[in-house]
């Protein structure tokens, strides 16, 4: 089958003067487009995007890194590496529990490359009382002006229990980075 047919099934339409992404598309490498491109809300390019023409639509300035903390009763936490093109700032941290906390609240703090923690008002407290699998907690929006939240390529972001909870509950951590 011609390449145009394969692209159309993937939600990509190529015309003489432009390329249109009509569905959510994810590329695992660099993309080069000669001419204009129309981009929908959920196009992900895990590489460089070169456009020899104009871009119509929006390209997100945020991306998300995810990892798990296996034991909220230990101070270890998790470490996630910022990609080579990921410079920006930590703009939000979220968690979701895999099971209830057994004894006490757990407070999670975040730092970049082992530096000073991002302000305490952005710590996440996972409440013991009434906790259950699927509970979501959120740091709230962290402004770019907050000290200690800038990230550079290939640094790491650490989220860890600064006040460990009283059980070995597990959670998934989502770290939102806004590019600058």
N, C-alpha and C positions, 0 to 999 in steps of 0.2 A: 504494500500500500504506500502511496505517496506520503512524504513527510507532512504535507498540509493536512491530510486526513488524520494522521496521528496527533498533530497539534490541536486540531479542532476538537477531537475527543477529550483532550486534556484541558479544554477551555481557553485555548490560545488561537486567535484568528490573525493570520498574517495577510495584509493587503499590500498593494504596491507602495503605498506611502506611509503605512503605520502598522503597528502590532497592537492587538487588543487582548488583554487578559479578561475573560468574561466570567471566570470562576476563581475560587481560591486555588492558588498555584504555589508549589514549593519547588525551588531549584536547589540542588545540592552542590552546585559549582558556580563558576562565573557565568554571567550572561552578557552577551554583546548584541545590541540592537542598532541597526542602521535605519534611521527614520524616527518618526514619533512613536510614543507608546502610551496607551491608556491603561492605567493600573487600578484594579479593584481594591477593596479594603484589606484583603488578606493574602497578599502576594508576599512570599518569603523567599529571599535570595540569600543562600548561605555561601556567600562569595561576593565578588564585586559585580556591580551593575554598570555597564557602559552604555550610554545612549547617545548616538550621533543624531540628535534631533531634540524634540521637546517631550517632556513628561506631563501627561494629563492625569490628575488624580493625586493621591497622597501616599507618601512613604512614611511608615511609622518611625518615630524618633525613639521609641522604647522597645526593649526586648526583655525576655524573662530567662533567668537561670533557675534550675530546680535541682534539689538534692533532698536526701532524707536524713533525719536525725534518728538514729536507731534506739537511743536511750535518753529520755529527758531527765533521768535521775543522775546522769553523769555530765561533767562540764565540757566534754569533748566537742559536741556539736558537729557541724559540717563545714566543708570548705568547697568553694566553687571558683573556677578560674574564669576570668574575664577574657573573652575572645580577642584576637589580635586587632580587630576593628571595633572594639567595644568601649572605647573611652567615653566617660560621661560621669554620672553620679547615681548612687543608690536612691531611688525615688519612692520605693515602697517595699515592704516585706510582709508576706502572708504565710500562714501555716494552716495545715489541716491535720487533725488527729486521726491516727489509725485505731485508737482505743482510748478508753477512759484513763485519766490520771488516778492513781490509787490512794495517795495520802495528802499531797499538798500542791499548791499552785507551782507552776514553772514560769520563770521570767527569762525571755530570750533577748540577748543583746547582739548587735551587729558591728563588725569592724572591717576595715579594708587593710589587707596586707599586714595584719597584726598590730595596727596602729591603735590609737585611742578610739574607744567605742563611739558610734554615732550617738548623738544626744539621748539621754535617758527618757525623754518624753516620747521617743520612738521605739522604746523597748516593747516587746509583746509579752503580755501576761496571759498565760493559758490557765484558766481557772479550774481548780480541782472540783469544786462543787458543781454537780450536774454535768461534768464533762462526759463526752461520748465520741465514738468514732464518727468522723464527718464534721466535727466542730471546726469552724474557720475563725481564725483570729488575724488581726491586721494592724500594722504599725501606724496606719494612716499615711497620708501623703507627706513625703519628706522633701522639703524645698532644696533647691540647688545651693542656697545660701547656708545650709546647715554645715557646721564644721565637720570634718573627718569623713564625709561621704563621697568624695571624688574618687573615681576609679580610672586607672590607666590600663592599657592593653597588657594582658598576661599577668596582672596582679590577681590576688584572690580576695574573695569576700567570705568572711567567716560569720556564721550565725551559731550561737552557742548558749546553753543554759547558764546565765550568770547567777541565777538562783535556781538550782536544779529542783525539779519536782520529786515527789516521794515515790515514784514508780518508774519502771522501765518502759513506759509508753513510748510509742514511735510516732513521728510526724513527718509530713512532707513540707519542705520550705520552698517558697517561691520568692525570688529576689528580682525586683523590677529595676532595670537600669534605663535611664534616659540619656541618650547620646547628647553631647554638647558640641 
